[in-house]
Amino acid sequence: MTFKHDHIALSVKDVNASVNFYQRIFDLKEVKNTASTSKTRWLALTDQKQIHLIPRPELEVKTNKAVHFALATPNFDAFVKYLQSLDIYYSDWRDTPKKDYVRDDGVKQIYFQDPDGYWIEVNNAE
């Protein structure tokens, strides 16, 4: 058997706020939810990969930084400056505010949270 990554699904308290956040931070385009007529909204990460935002108004997310998804960009430094311009709090793996972390393999990474508290890593592992 072989597998490939298909999508990320997140339960969110306010689907509109989450869509706005992911579009503002990552400039993701909304695509049609072809699975159902529900209020779940899909955002395209790539031509074949999406983030599915599933409305759950009573949601209370309890997670830690070790539970996260990661996105890579060759424009890491520009992305960090963009987060700063939006006044988005970010930290390194050790929770040092406004600092990136360089892994042993040389990859830079930062962490921040979406409106529901999900952790997102952005790195330069291209």
Secondary structure, DSSP 8 states (H G I E B T S, - for coil): ------EEEEEES-HHHHHHHHHHHH--EEE---S-SSS-EEEESSSS-EEEEEE-TT------TTSEEEEE-TTHHHHHHHHHHTT---B-TT--BT--EE-TTS-EEEEEE-TT--EEEEE---
